[in-house]
Amino acid sequence: MDHQQMALIHIFSWSAAIILFVIAYVMIKQNKQEKPIKILQMTLRLFYVLVIATGADLFFRFYFGVQSEYFAESIIKLIAGVWVIAAMEMTLAKAKKGKKEFAGWLQLAFALVIALALGFGRLPFGFLP
Ligand code: HEM
């Protein structure tokens, strides 16, 4: 599999994760049944694995053990990506318990902006820039 295909699966995976996250969140807020929400969350976690696996693949291909002027940014991108996932988990957990979600949303927005800006805006492999 070439790196463009891997980047495409990476993009597909985090897009799917974001969509599933929003659906799960809305269902939690609407007090839907426990079971469908559980199933949705399990599916969401499956996509986390895909996001991390494809992200790790891209990282090992292009940055690990390679002299690159983008090495530092690739590490920040990696951390931001994992952070997005952590923030999604945290936000859903708080919503489920009826606790304050603000910190979760704030982290999600912050980490997502960094991941998108570095992924599409800075780092040279994949599709953009
Ligand atoms: C929901 C979380 C994530 C989002 C929103 C995200 C977003 C992106 C975007 C927009 C790109 C650029 C794709 C392209 O230009 O074609 C990208 C590439 C990449 N991502 Fe992620 N990512 C996430 C999670 C991760 C994780 C967890 C890792 C590491 C384990 C990771 C590592 C990478 C690497 C190494 C690249 C290639 C960078 C390059 O273009 O040179 N990402 N990601």
Boltz pocket constraint, residues with backbone or C-beta under 6 A from the ligand:
constraints:
  - pocket:
      binder: B
      contacts: [[A, 7], [A, 8], [A, 10], [A, 11], [A, 14], [A, 17], [A, 51], [A, 52], [A, 53], [A, 54], [A, 55], [A, 56], [A, 58], [A, 59], [A, 60], [A, 62], [A, 74], [A, 77], [A, 78], [A, 80], [A, 81], [A, 82], [A, 84], [A, 85], [A, 112], [A, 115], [A, 116], [A, 118], [A, 119], [A, 120], [A, 123], [A, 124], [A, 125], [A, 126], [A, 127], [A, 128], [A, 129]]
      max_distance: 6.0
